[in-house]
Structures are given as structure tokens and as C-alpha cells.
Amino acid sequence: MGSGTILVGTVMRILQAKSSFILLQVLDLITTLVAFHYGAFEVNPLVARLTTYLGATGGVLASKVIAVLIAWRVRRLLWVVNLFYLAIVGWNVLVVWALAHAH
């Protein structure tokens, strides 16, 4: 086995792990709430609606519960879900950085 094959296998194990999913959900929650603090708004229509009814923290937490319920049903594709949330967290970090430097 080459080092590339080992690296790909390691990355796939990390992306397939439920613990990676939970960590990404926590990071999404934190970065979203920090972005709200700096004046950002939610662009996901479902989460935006939840925040209207439940407040910023309650709406985002409710969306995390929904995400967990969905992800546990698609266990074989958890790596795809994790890649998606990795991109979301990265985007949130960029938004927070931009808003923090705009103030």
C-alpha cells in the first residue's frame, strides 16, 4: 500500500465517523452564533424560519437536531454530509473574519 492510499483511507475514516459529524455540528453552531453577533443573517430558509420562531440560538439548535436525525438515517453517506458541513464551517469562519474586520 502506498502512502497515498493510506492517507485516503485515513481521511475517509475521519469523514465517515459520527464523532466528526458531531464536531462539525458544534463548530457550525458556534460559528453561526458568532456570525449572528457580528450582524450576519441566516441564508438557509429552513434555519431562518426556525430562528424566527425560536430565536437565534433556539433555531440553530433545532436545525442541529434535524441534521443529526437525517444524518443518522444516511449512515453510508455520512462522509458526504461531513464534507458539506466542513464547507459550511469554513464559510462561516470567512464570514466571521470579514465581519470582525469590518467593524
N, C-alpha and C positions, 0 to 999 in steps of 0.2 A: 504494500500500500504506500502510495506517495504521500507527501506532506499535504498536498492539495486536497486529496481525498479525505484525509484525517480532519483537516480544517473544515471542509464542507460538512462532514458528519457531525463535528462538534457544534457548528453553527446551527444545523438542523435540530440537534437535540435541545439546544438552548431555546430555539424558536418554538419547538413543539411542547416545551414544558409549561405546565399550568402555573408554576411559580413565576415564569417570565410574563405570562398574561396578567397575573395579579399585580406584579411590579409595574407593568406598563399602565394598568388601570389607575394605580395610585399616583404615578407620575403624571398621567393625563389629568386627574382630578386636581392635583396641586398646581400644575402649570396653568390649567384653565382658571382656577380661582385667583391666581396671581395676575393673570391677564385681565380678568374682570376688575381687579383692584386698580390696574393702570388704565382702565377705560375701554377695554376690548368688549366685544359682544359675541354671543354665540351665533355661529353661522349654520350649524346643523338645525334644521327646522324642528325635529323632534325634541332635541335638548332645549332649544329656545322656548318651545311651548311648555316643557316641564319647568323651566326656570320661571316662566310667567306665573304658573300656578303654585310652585313650591319654593320660590326664591332661588337665588344663585346656587347656594350650597346644596339645598334640597333637590333642585332639578338635576344638577350634575351627579349627585349621589344616586338618584333614581335611575339616571341613564347608565351608571356603572352597574347597578343591579341587573338592568335589562341586558347589558353587554355580557355579563357573566352568565346569565341564563342562556343566552343564544350561543355563546362560545362553548359551553359545556355540551351542547347538543351537536356541535360540529367538531368534535374532538380530533378527527383525522385532518381537518383543515386548520387546526389551531395555529400552525406556523404562518398561514396567510393572514389570519386575524392579527397575530402578533406583529407581522411586518407592517400592516395597516396602522396599528396603534403606535408603532415605533415612528412612523412618518408623522402621525398626528402630534406626538410629543415633541418631535423635532420642530415641527411648525409652531407649536405653542411656545417653545423656547425662543424661536426667532421673533415671534410677535412680542413676547415679554421684553426681550432685549431691545427691540425697536421702540416700544412704548416707553421703556425706562429711560432710554437715551433721548427721547423727545421731550421729556419733562425737565 
